Amino acid sequence: MISILKSFTGPAEFYRAETQKFIGCCDCGDYLKKAERRLNEELDRVNHYLDPRTKETIANMVVKEIIENDMLRLIHMENSGLVNMICGDKYEDLGRMYNLFRRVPDVL
């Protein structure tokens, strides 16, 4: 199983590149939707095709690449970050942000 887990550097690099692409062209709410979808897709892949013991490792890798590494950037996004969500009563986006951010250790 360890050799399988070592092969996750490819997906990590993929998600890192995809994150930079999406974060540059999307507002925070749209980015969070994409991040949520990507995380769910990876968890579905684990459930259908991989050893269940890899689920936590894969989820942690995806969360690190698509959320943890850019949390402050997402929070402070001009015209769409946290303050905009609060002032604009964007409860769905706030809920999505909370659900994704709470997966990051020692954040919430």
N, CA, C and O atoms as a printed pandas DataFrame, in Angstrom:
     atom_number atom_name residue_name chain_id  residue_number  x_coord  y_coord  z_coord
0              1         N          MET        A               1    0.816   -1.187    0.000
1              2        CA          MET        A               1    0.000    0.000    0.000
2              3         C          MET        A               1    0.866    1.259    0.000
3              4         O          MET        A               1    0.470    2.267   -0.584
4              5         N          ILE        A               2    2.026    1.227    0.634
5              6        CA          ILE        A               2    2.888    2.403    0.682
6              7         C          ILE        A               2    3.317    2.806   -0.717
7              8         O          ILE        A               2    3.378    3.998   -1.021
8              9         N          SER        A               3    3.618    1.832   -1.579
9             10        CA          SER        A               3    4.019    2.178   -2.941
10            11         C          SER        A               3    2.877    2.840   -3.698
11            12         O          SER        A               3    3.113    3.711   -4.535
12            13         N          ILE        A               4    1.654    2.441   -3.418
13            14        CA          ILE        A               4    0.497    3.075   -4.054
14            15         C          ILE        A               4    0.398    4.525   -3.595
15            16         O          ILE        A               4    0.161    5.416   -4.412
16            17         N          LEU        A               5    0.576    4.770   -2.313
17            18        CA          LEU        A               5    0.454    6.123   -1.782
18            19         C          LEU        A               5    1.553    7.041   -2.299
19            20         O          LEU        A               5    1.328    8.242   -2.449
20            21         N          LYS        A               6    2.741    6.500   -2.573
21            22        CA          LYS        A               6    3.821    7.313   -3.117
22            23         C          LYS        A               6    3.484    7.834   -4.506
23            24         O          LYS        A               6    4.022    8.858   -4.927
24            25         N          SER        A               7    2.603    7.148   -5.220
25            26        CA          SER        A               7    2.257    7.568   -6.579
26            27         C          SER        A               7    1.327    8.772   -6.596
27            28         O          SER        A               7    0.959    9.237   -7.675
28            29         N          PHE        A               8    0.938    9.290   -5.440
29            30        CA          PHE        A               8    0.018   10.417   -5.403
30            31         C          PHE        A               8    0.688   11.759   -5.639
31            32         O          PHE        A               8    0.013   12.787   -5.585
32            33         N          THR        A               9    1.981   11.790   -5.896
33            34        CA          THR        A               9    2.595   13.062   -6.229
34            35         C          THR        A               9    2.088   13.564   -7.565
35            36         O          THR        A               9    1.986   14.775   -7.760
36            37         N          GLY        A              10    1.766   12.673   -8.492
37            38        CA          GLY        A              10    1.196   13.084   -9.779
38            39         C          GLY        A              10   -0.121   13.812   -9.602
39            40         O          GLY        A              10   -0.280   14.922  -10.111
40            41         N          PRO        A              11   -1.075   13.214   -8.890
41            42        CA          PRO        A              11   -2.334   13.925   -8.643
42            43         C          PRO        A              11   -2.146   15.225   -7.862
43            44         O          PRO        A              11   -2.856   16.198   -8.115
44            45         N          ALA        A              12   -1.212   15.258   -6.927
45            46        CA          ALA        A              12   -0.972   16.493   -6.171
46            47         C          ALA        A              12   -0.521   17.603   -7.111
47            48         O          ALA        A              12   -0.991   18.736   -7.012
48            49         N          GLU        A              13    0.385   17.276   -8.019
49            50        CA          GLU        A              13    0.849   18.269   -8.995
50            51         C          GLU        A              13   -0.289   18.703   -9.909
51            52         O          GLU        A              13   -0.400   19.881  -10.247
52            53         N          PHE        A              14   -1.136   17.753  -10.312
53            54        CA          PHE        A              14   -2.294   18.072  -11.142
54            55         C          PHE        A              14   -3.207   19.066  -10.424
55            56         O          PHE        A              14   -3.599   20.082  -10.997
56            57         N          TYR        A              15   -3.542   18.769   -9.173
57            58        CA          TYR        A              15   -4.435   19.652   -8.424
58            59         C          TYR        A              15   -3.797   21.004   -8.140
59            60         O          TYR        A              15   -4.492   22.020   -8.113
60            61         N          ARG        A              16   -2.503   21.032   -7.930
61            62        CA          ARG        A              16   -1.796   22.296   -7.715
62            63         C          ARG        A              16   -1.916   23.182   -8.954
63            64         O          ARG        A              16   -2.206   24.373   -8.844
64            65         N          ALA        A              17   -1.693   22.602  -10.126
65            66        CA          ALA        A              17   -1.792   23.366  -11.371
66            67         C          ALA        A              17   -3.232   23.788  -11.642
67            68         O          ALA        A              17   -3.488   24.923  -12.045
68            69         N          GLU        A              18   -4.166   22.874  -11.419
69            70        CA          GLU        A              18   -5.573   23.191  -11.652
70            71         C          GLU        A              18   -6.043   24.301  -10.710
71            72         O          GLU        A              18   -6.805   25.181  -11.110
72            73         N          THR        A              19   -5.588   24.253   -9.467
73            74        CA          THR        A              19   -5.941   25.281   -8.495
74            75         C          THR        A              19   -5.488   26.651   -8.971
75            76         O          THR        A              19   -6.252   27.614   -8.905
76            77         N          GLN        A              20   -4.267   26.747   -9.445
77            78        CA          GLN        A              20   -3.755   28.036   -9.912
78            79         C          GLN        A              20   -4.556   28.547  -11.105
79            80         O          GLN        A              20   -4.797   29.748  -11.226
80            81         N          LYS        A              21   -4.963   27.649  -11.974
81            82        CA          LYS        A              21   -5.781   28.032  -13.128
82            83         C          LYS        A              21   -7.141   28.549  -12.669
83            84         O          LYS        A              21   -7.568   29.625  -13.089
84            85         N          PHE        A              22   -7.815   27.803  -11.822
85            86        CA          PHE        A              22   -9.159   28.171  -11.381
86            87         C          PHE        A              22   -9.157   29.411  -10.494
87            88         O          PHE        A              22  -10.032   30.267  -10.621
88            89         N          ILE        A              23   -8.189   29.509   -9.609
89            90        CA          ILE        A              23   -8.177   30.636   -8.678
90            91         C          ILE        A              23   -7.910   31.946   -9.413
91            92         O          ILE        A              23   -8.292   33.018   -8.945
92            93         N          GLY        A              24   -7.257   31.852  -10.557
93            94        CA          GLY        A              24   -6.976   33.046  -11.346
94            95         C          GLY        A              24   -8.146   33.534  -12.170
95            96         O          GLY        A              24   -8.171   34.696  -12.576
96            97         N          CYS        A              25   -9.117   32.673  -12.425
97            98        CA          CYS        A              25  -10.216   33.071  -13.307
98            99         C          CYS        A              25  -11.593   33.004  -12.661
99           100         O          CYS        A              25  -12.571   33.441  -13.267
100          101         N          CYS        A              26  -11.695   32.477  -11.467
101          102        CA          CYS        A              26  -13.001   32.303  -10.820
102          103         C          CYS        A              26  -13.126   33.218   -9.614
103          104         O          CYS        A              26  -12.129   33.619   -9.014
104          105         N          ASP        A              27  -14.373   33.545   -9.266
105          106        CA          ASP        A              27  -14.553   34.212   -7.982
106          107         C          ASP        A              27  -14.529   33.146   -6.890
107          108         O          ASP        A              27  -14.511   31.952   -7.190
108          109         N          CYS        A              28  -14.529   33.562   -5.651
109          110        CA          CYS        A              28  -14.365   32.635   -4.537
110          111         C          CYS        A              28  -15.478   31.590   -4.497
111          112         O          CYS        A              28  -15.202   30.404   -4.312
112          113         N          GLY        A              29  -16.726   32.011   -4.668
113          114        CA          GLY        A              29  -17.849   31.074   -4.630
114          115         C          GLY        A              29  -17.739   30.003   -5.695
115          116         O          GLY        A              29  -17.964   28.824   -5.420
116          117         N          ASP        A              30  -17.391   30.406   -6.922
117          118        CA          ASP        A              30  -17.235   29.433   -8.006
118          119         C          ASP        A              30  -16.064   28.497   -7.735
119          120         O          ASP        A              30  -16.147   27.294   -7.987
120          121         N          TYR        A              31  -14.976   29.056   -7.222
121          122        CA          TYR        A              31  -13.822   28.221   -6.900
122          123         C          TYR        A              31  -14.189   27.174   -5.852
123          124         O          TYR        A              31  -13.819   26.007   -5.984
124          125         N          LEU        A              32  -14.911   27.583   -4.821
125          126        CA          LEU        A              32  -15.299   26.643   -3.767
126          127         C          LEU        A              32  -16.199   25.536   -4.310
127          128         O          LEU        A              32  -16.103   24.391   -3.868
128          129         N          LYS        A              33  -17.070   25.865   -5.262
129          130        CA          LYS        A              33  -17.913   24.836   -5.896
130          131         C          LYS        A              33  -17.043   23.824   -6.633
131          132         O          LYS        A              33  -17.255   22.616   -6.526
132          133         N          LYS        A              34  -16.065   24.327   -7.381
133          134        CA          LYS        A              34  -15.160   23.428   -8.108
134          135         C          LYS        A              34  -14.349   22.568   -7.134
135          136         O          LYS        A              34  -14.154   21.374   -7.364
136          137         N          ALA        A              35  -13.886   23.179   -6.060
137          138        CA          ALA        A              35  -13.098   22.446   -5.062
138          139         C          ALA        A              35  -13.936   21.350   -4.417
139          140         O          ALA        A              35  -13.470   20.225   -4.242
140          141         N          GLU        A              36  -15.158   21.678   -4.070
141          142        CA          GLU        A              36  -16.056   20.694   -3.461
142          143         C          GLU        A              36  -16.313   19.535   -4.424
143          144         O          GLU        A              36  -16.307   18.370   -4.028
144          145         N          ARG        A              37  -16.538   19.873   -5.689
145          146        CA          ARG        A              37  -16.780   18.837   -6.696
146          147         C          ARG        A              37  -15.554   17.938   -6.862
147          148         O          ARG        A              37  -15.688   16.717   -6.933
148          149         N          ARG        A              38  -14.365   18.532   -6.923
149          150        CA          ARG        A              38  -13.136   17.746   -7.080
150          151         C          ARG        A              38  -12.910   16.813   -5.898
151          152         O          ARG        A              38  -12.540   15.654   -6.083
152          153         N          LEU        A              39  -13.126   17.304   -4.703
153          154        CA          LEU        A              39  -12.956   16.473   -3.515
154          155         C          LEU        A              39  -13.934   15.306   -3.550
155          156         O          LEU        A              39  -13.550   14.169   -3.278
156          157         N          ASN        A              40  -15.183   15.573   -3.878
157          158        CA          ASN        A              40  -16.186   14.505   -3.955
158          159         C          ASN        A              40  -15.849   13.490   -5.041
159          160         O          ASN        A              40  -16.068   12.292   -4.858
160          161         N          GLU        A              41  -15.319   13.959   -6.171
161          162        CA          GLU        A              41  -14.917   13.039   -7.245
162          163         C          GLU        A              41  -13.808   12.102   -6.777
163          164         O          GLU        A              41  -13.845   10.904   -7.058
164          165         N          GLU        A              42  -12.827   12.643   -6.068
165          166        CA          GLU        A              42  -11.733   11.800   -5.575
166          167         C          GLU        A              42  -12.234   10.788   -4.555
167          168         O          GLU        A              42  -11.821    9.629   -4.576
168          169         N          LEU        A              43  -13.112   11.216   -3.669
169          170        CA          LEU        A              43  -13.647   10.291   -2.666
170          171         C          LEU        A              43  -14.487    9.202   -3.327
171          172         O          LEU        A              43  -14.463    8.053   -2.887
172          173         N          ASP        A              44  -15.224    9.546   -4.370
173          174        CA          ASP        A              44  -15.978    8.535   -5.122
174          175         C          ASP        A              44  -15.038    7.534   -5.786
175          176         O          ASP        A              44  -15.312    6.334   -5.797
176          177         N          ARG        A              45  -13.919    8.031   -6.343
177          178        CA          ARG        A              45  -12.940    7.126   -6.963
178          179         C          ARG        A              45  -12.389    6.140   -5.938
179          180         O          ARG        A              45  -12.250    4.950   -6.221
180          181         N          VAL        A              46  -12.082    6.638   -4.761
181          182        CA          VAL        A              46  -11.582    5.745   -3.708
182          183         C          VAL        A              46  -12.629    4.698   -3.379
183          184         O          VAL        A              46  -12.320    3.510   -3.291
184          185         N          ASN        A              47  -13.861    5.133   -3.199
185          186        CA          ASN        A              47  -14.935    4.203   -2.830
186          187         C          ASN        A              47  -15.168    3.128   -3.882
187          188         O          ASN        A              47  -15.540    2.002   -3.551
188          189         N          HIS        A              48  -14.950    3.470   -5.147
189          190        CA          HIS        A              48  -15.236    2.519   -6.225
190          191         C          HIS        A              48  -14.032    1.700   -6.683
191          192         O          HIS        A              48  -14.190    0.560   -7.119
192          193         N          TYR        A              49  -12.828    2.273   -6.589
193          194        CA          TYR        A              49  -11.699    1.626   -7.248
194          195         C          TYR        A              49  -10.482    1.343   -6.371
195          196         O          TYR        A              49   -9.656    0.505   -6.731
196          197         N          LEU        A              50  -10.353    2.009   -5.247
197          198        CA          LEU        A              50   -9.123    1.885   -4.470
198          199         C          LEU        A              50   -9.375    1.259   -3.106
199          200         O          LEU        A              50  -10.516    1.099   -2.673
200          201         N          ASP        A              51   -8.311    0.920   -2.463
201          202        CA          ASP        A              51   -8.365    0.377   -1.111
202          203         C          ASP        A              51   -8.934    1.443   -0.173
203          204         O          ASP        A              51   -8.432    2.567   -0.154
204          205         N          PRO        A              52   -9.958    1.122    0.596
205          206        CA          PRO        A              52  -10.568    2.113    1.499
206          207         C          PRO        A              52   -9.586    2.736    2.489
207          208         O          PRO        A              52   -9.820    3.835    2.991
208          209         N          ARG        A              53   -8.497    2.041    2.765
209          210        CA          ARG        A              53   -7.496    2.589    3.693
210          211         C          ARG        A              53   -6.783    3.812    3.117
211          212         O          ARG        A              53   -6.135    4.551    3.858
212          213         N          THR        A              54   -6.894    4.032    1.819
213          214        CA          THR        A              54   -6.245    5.188    1.196
214          215         C          THR        A              54   -7.118    6.440    1.234
215          216         O          THR        A              54   -6.657    7.530    0.896
216          217         N          LYS        A              55   -8.366    6.286    1.642
217          218        CA          LYS        A              55   -9.326    7.396    1.578
218          219         C          LYS        A              55   -8.838    8.640    2.322
219          220         O          LYS        A              55   -8.870    9.740    1.770
220          221         N          GLU        A              56   -8.391    8.480    3.553
221          222        CA          GLU        A              56   -7.961    9.635    4.345
222          223         C          GLU        A              56   -6.734   10.304    3.731
223          224         O          GLU        A              56   -6.650   11.531    3.689
224          225         N          THR        A              57   -5.788    9.505    3.258
225          226        CA          THR        A              57   -4.576   10.051    2.648
226          227         C          THR        A              57   -4.910   10.843    1.395
227          228         O          THR        A              57   -4.389   11.938    1.187
228          229         N          ILE        A              58   -5.773   10.290    0.568
229          230        CA          ILE        A              58   -6.155   10.974   -0.667
230          231         C          ILE        A              58   -6.938   12.239   -0.355
231          232         O          ILE        A              58   -6.679   13.290   -0.941
232          233         N          ALA        A              59   -7.889   12.148    0.558
233          234        CA          ALA        A              59   -8.677   13.328    0.934
234          235         C          ALA        A              59   -7.768   14.430    1.472
235          236         O          ALA        A              59   -7.947   15.600    1.134
236          237         N          ASN        A              60   -6.801   14.068    2.301
237          238        CA          ASN        A              60   -5.871   15.060    2.854
238          239         C          ASN        A              60   -5.036   15.716    1.764
239          240         O          ASN        A              60   -4.789   16.921    1.813
240          241         N          MET        A              61   -4.597   14.928    0.772
241          242        CA          MET        A              61   -3.814   15.477   -0.331
242          243         C          MET        A              61   -4.648   16.475   -1.132
243          244         O          MET        A              61   -4.173   17.565   -1.453
244          245         N          VAL        A              62   -5.883   16.107   -1.452
245          246        CA          VAL        A              62   -6.748   16.997   -2.234
246          247         C          VAL        A              62   -7.039   18.271   -1.443
247          248         O          VAL        A              62   -6.944   19.369   -1.989
248          249         N          VAL        A              63   -7.388   18.140   -0.182
249          250        CA          VAL        A              63   -7.682   19.312    0.653
250          251         C          VAL        A              63   -6.463   20.226    0.743
251          252         O          VAL        A              63   -6.597   21.447    0.664
252          253         N          LYS        A              64   -5.287   19.649    0.906
253          254        CA          LYS        A              64   -4.065   20.462    0.992
254          255         C          LYS        A              64   -3.858   21.260   -0.285
255          256         O          LYS        A              64   -3.545   22.450   -0.235
256          257         N          GLU        A              65   -4.031   20.609   -1.428
257          258        CA          GLU        A              65   -3.755   21.268   -2.706
258          259         C          GLU        A              65   -4.838   22.255   -3.127
259          260         O          GLU        A              65   -4.523   23.305   -3.688
260          261         N          ILE        A              66   -6.098   21.944   -2.870
261          262        CA          ILE        A              66   -7.156   22.814   -3.391
262          263         C          ILE        A              66   -7.722   23.793   -2.363
263          264         O          ILE        A              66   -8.421   24.736   -2.733
264          265         N          ILE        A              67   -7.431   23.584   -1.082
265          266        CA          ILE        A              67   -7.963   24.481   -0.048
266          267         C          ILE        A              67   -6.843   25.062    0.819
267          268         O          ILE        A              67   -6.631   26.275    0.833
268          269         N          GLU        A              68   -6.142   24.214    1.524
269          270        CA          GLU        A              68   -5.190   24.681    2.540
270          271         C          GLU        A              68   -4.142   25.641    1.987
271          272         O          GLU        A              68   -3.857   26.665    2.607
272          273         N          ASN        A              69   -3.571   25.327    0.845
273          274        CA          ASN        A              69   -2.496   26.148    0.294
274          275         C          ASN        A              69   -2.942   27.553   -0.098
275          276         O          ASN        A              69   -2.110   28.454   -0.200
276          277         N          ASP        A              70   -4.248   27.756   -0.322
277          278        CA          ASP        A              70   -4.741   29.056   -0.789
278          279         C          ASP        A              70   -5.863   29.623    0.070
279          280         O          ASP        A              70   -6.645   30.447   -0.404
280          281         N          MET        A              71   -5.953   29.196    1.321
281          282        CA          MET        A              71   -7.050   29.647    2.183
282          283         C          MET        A              71   -7.089   31.170    2.327
283          284         O          MET        A              71   -8.143   31.780    2.148
284          285         N          LEU        A              72   -5.975   31.772    2.643
285          286        CA          LEU        A              72   -5.966   33.223    2.839
286          287         C          LEU        A              72   -6.316   33.956    1.554
287          288         O          LEU        A              72   -7.027   34.961    1.577
288          289         N          ARG        A              73   -5.828   33.462    0.461
289          290        CA          ARG        A              73   -6.148   34.076   -0.832
290          291         C          ARG        A              73   -7.650   34.007   -1.097
291          292         O          ARG        A              73   -8.240   34.976   -1.574
292          293         N          LEU        A              74   -8.267   32.873   -0.791
293          294        CA          LEU        A              74   -9.710   32.730   -0.979
294          295         C          LEU        A              74  -10.478   33.664   -0.046
295          296         O          LEU        A              74  -11.420   34.331   -0.473
296          297         N          ILE        A              75  -10.084   33.713    1.215
297          298        CA          ILE        A              75  -10.769   34.565    2.190
298          299         C          ILE        A              75  -10.723   36.030    1.770
299          300         O          ILE        A              75  -11.709   36.750    1.922
300          301         N          HIS        A              76   -9.590   36.472    1.245
301          302        CA          HIS        A              76   -9.388   37.886    0.928
302          303         C          HIS        A              76   -9.669   38.245   -0.528
303          304         O          HIS        A              76   -9.354   39.359   -0.947
304          305         N          MET        A              77  -10.247   37.347   -1.302
305          306        CA          MET        A              77  -10.525   37.660   -2.707
306          307         C          MET        A              77  -11.393   38.913   -2.811
307          308         O          MET        A              77  -12.438   39.025   -2.171
308          309         N          GLU        A              78  -10.932   39.839   -3.626
309          310        CA          GLU        A              78  -11.659   41.091   -3.799
310          311         C          GLU        A              78  -13.009   40.828   -4.464
311          312         O          GLU        A              78  -13.088   40.106   -5.458
312          313         N          ASN        A              79  -14.047   41.405   -3.924
313          314        CA          ASN        A              79  -15.415   41.318   -4.447
314          315         C          ASN        A              79  -16.044   39.935   -4.375
315          316         O          ASN        A              79  -17.138   39.741   -4.906
316          317         N          SER        A              80  -15.395   38.970   -3.739
317          318        CA          SER        A              80  -16.031   37.649   -3.642
318          319         C          SER        A              80  -15.562   36.828   -2.448
319          320         O          SER        A              80  -16.031   35.705   -2.258
320          321         N          GLY        A              81  -14.659   37.353   -1.650
321          322        CA          GLY        A              81  -14.131   36.617   -0.504
322          323         C          GLY        A              81  -15.091   36.598    0.674
323          324         O          GLY        A              81  -16.290   36.830    0.518
324          325         N          LEU        A              82  -14.563   36.324    1.827
325          326        CA          LEU        A              82  -15.372   36.146    3.034
326          327         C          LEU        A              82  -16.232   37.363    3.361
327          328         O          LEU        A              82  -17.425   37.217    3.628
328          329         N          VAL        A              83  -15.651   38.556    3.347
329          330        CA          VAL        A              83  -16.416   39.764    3.685
330          331         C          VAL        A              83  -17.566   39.948    2.708
331          332         O          VAL        A              83  -18.683   40.260    3.120
332          333         N          ASN        A              84  -17.310   39.761    1.432
333          334        CA          ASN        A              84  -18.358   39.878    0.420
334          335         C          ASN        A              84  -19.464   38.863    0.652
335          336         O          ASN        A              84  -20.642   39.184    0.495
336          337         N          MET        A              85  -19.103   37.647    1.023
337          338        CA          MET        A              85  -20.108   36.613    1.287
338          339         C          MET        A              85  -20.980   36.990    2.480
339          340         O          MET        A              85  -22.198   36.808    2.450
340          341         N          ILE        A              86  -20.354   37.515    3.524
341          342        CA          ILE        A              86  -21.107   37.903    4.721
342          343         C          ILE        A              86  -22.021   39.088    4.408
343          344         O          ILE        A              86  -23.209   39.055    4.729
344          345         N          CYS        A              87  -21.476   40.128    3.787
345          346        CA          CYS        A              87  -22.272   41.323    3.473
346          347         C          CYS        A              87  -23.371   41.032    2.457
347          348         O          CYS        A              87  -24.431   41.657    2.488
348          349         N          GLY        A              88  -23.121   40.092    1.567
349          350        CA          GLY        A              88  -24.091   39.756    0.527
350          351         C          GLY        A              88  -25.026   38.623    0.899
351          352         O          GLY        A              88  -25.772   38.131    0.052
352          353         N          ASP        A              89  -24.996   38.199    2.165
353          354        CA          ASP        A              89  -25.867   37.103    2.624
354          355         C          ASP        A              89  -25.742   35.853    1.748
355          356         O          ASP        A              89  -26.743   35.212    1.430
356          357         N          LYS        A              90  -24.541   35.518    1.372
357          358        CA          LYS        A              90  -24.297   34.347    0.520
358          359         C          LYS        A              90  -24.064   33.124    1.404
359          360         O          LYS        A              90  -22.951   32.614    1.533
360          361         N          TYR        A              91  -25.154   32.683    1.999
361          362        CA          TYR        A              91  -25.083   31.614    2.998
362          363         C          TYR        A              91  -24.641   30.280    2.406
363          364         O          TYR        A              91  -23.938   29.512    3.063
364          365         N          GLU        A              92  -25.041   30.004    1.189
365          366        CA          GLU        A              92  -24.626   28.744    0.555
366          367         C          GLU        A              92  -23.107   28.720    0.363
367          368         O          GLU        A              92  -22.452   27.718    0.652
368          369         N          ASP        A              93  -22.559   29.831   -0.127
369          370        CA          ASP        A              93  -21.103   29.923   -0.302
370          371         C          ASP        A              93  -20.381   29.877    1.044
371          372         O          ASP        A              93  -19.339   29.233    1.169
372          373         N          LEU        A              94  -20.936   30.564    2.056
373          374        CA          LEU        A              94  -20.339   30.527    3.394
374          375         C          LEU        A              94  -20.341   29.110    3.962
375          376         O          LEU        A              94  -19.362   28.679    4.571
376          377         N          GLY        A              95  -21.434   28.393    3.761
377          378        CA          GLY        A              95  -21.511   27.011    4.225
378          379         C          GLY        A              95  -20.506   26.123    3.523
379          380         O          GLY        A              95  -19.868   25.272    4.143
380          381         N          ARG        A              96  -20.372   26.330    2.225
381          382        CA          ARG        A              96  -19.398   25.552    1.451
382          383         C          ARG        A              96  -17.982   25.861    1.934
383          384         O          ARG        A              96  -17.163   24.956    2.092
384          385         N          MET        A              97  -17.696   27.149    2.168
385          386        CA          MET        A              97  -16.374   27.535    2.662
386          387         C          MET        A              97  -16.108   26.873    4.016
387          388         O          MET        A              97  -15.032   26.318    4.240
388          389         N          TYR        A              98  -17.070   26.933    4.897
389          390        CA          TYR        A              98  -16.914   26.326    6.220
390          391         C          TYR        A              98  -16.661   24.823    6.102
391          392         O          TYR        A              98  -15.747   24.292    6.732
392          393         N          ASN        A              99  -17.472   24.141    5.293
393          394        CA          ASN        A              99  -17.335   22.683    5.158
394          395         C          ASN        A              99  -15.992   22.279    4.566
395          396         O          ASN        A              99  -15.439   21.244    4.941
396          397         N          LEU        A             100  -15.464   23.070    3.656
397          398        CA          LEU        A             100  -14.153   22.762    3.084
398          399         C          LEU        A             100  -13.028   23.143    4.052
399          400         O          LEU        A             100  -12.081   22.378    4.235
400          401         N          PHE        A             101  -13.132   24.314    4.666
401          402        CA          PHE        A             101  -12.075   24.773    5.569
402          403         C          PHE        A             101  -11.976   23.908    6.821
403          404         O          PHE        A             101  -10.887   23.754    7.372
404          405         N          ARG        A             102  -13.075   23.348    7.273
405          406        CA          ARG        A             102  -13.017   22.537    8.493
406          407         C          ARG        A             102  -12.266   21.225    8.275
407          408         O          ARG        A             102  -11.925   20.542    9.240
408          409         N          ARG        A             103  -12.007   20.870    7.028
409          410        CA          ARG        A             103  -11.217   19.675    6.723
410          411         C          ARG        A             103   -9.721   19.919    6.921
411          412         O          ARG        A             103   -8.932   18.977    7.001
412          413         N          VAL        A             104   -9.343   21.196    6.999
413          414        CA          VAL        A             104   -7.933   21.541    7.202
414          415         C          VAL        A             104   -7.636   21.452    8.698
415          416         O          VAL        A             104   -8.311   22.092    9.503
416          417         N          PRO        A             105   -6.630   20.663    9.071
417          418        CA          PRO        A             105   -6.313   20.490   10.498
418          419         C          PRO        A             105   -5.996   21.818   11.194
419          420         O          PRO        A             105   -5.300   22.672   10.646
420          421         N          ASP        A             106   -6.515   21.969   12.395
421          422        CA          ASP        A             106   -6.213   23.107   13.274
422          423         C          ASP        A             106   -6.617   24.468   12.711
423          424         O          ASP        A             106   -5.999   25.479   13.043
424          425         N          VAL        A             107   -7.644   24.505   11.866
425          426        CA          VAL        A             107   -8.087   25.784   11.310
426          427         C          VAL        A             107   -9.361   26.266   11.984
427          428         O          VAL        A             107   -9.428   27.418   12.414
428          429         N          LEU        A             108  -10.351   25.429   12.084
429          430        CA          LEU        A             108  -11.626   25.849   12.696
430          431         C          LEU        A             108  -11.852   25.123   14.000
431          432         O          LEU        A             108  -12.867   25.341   14.660
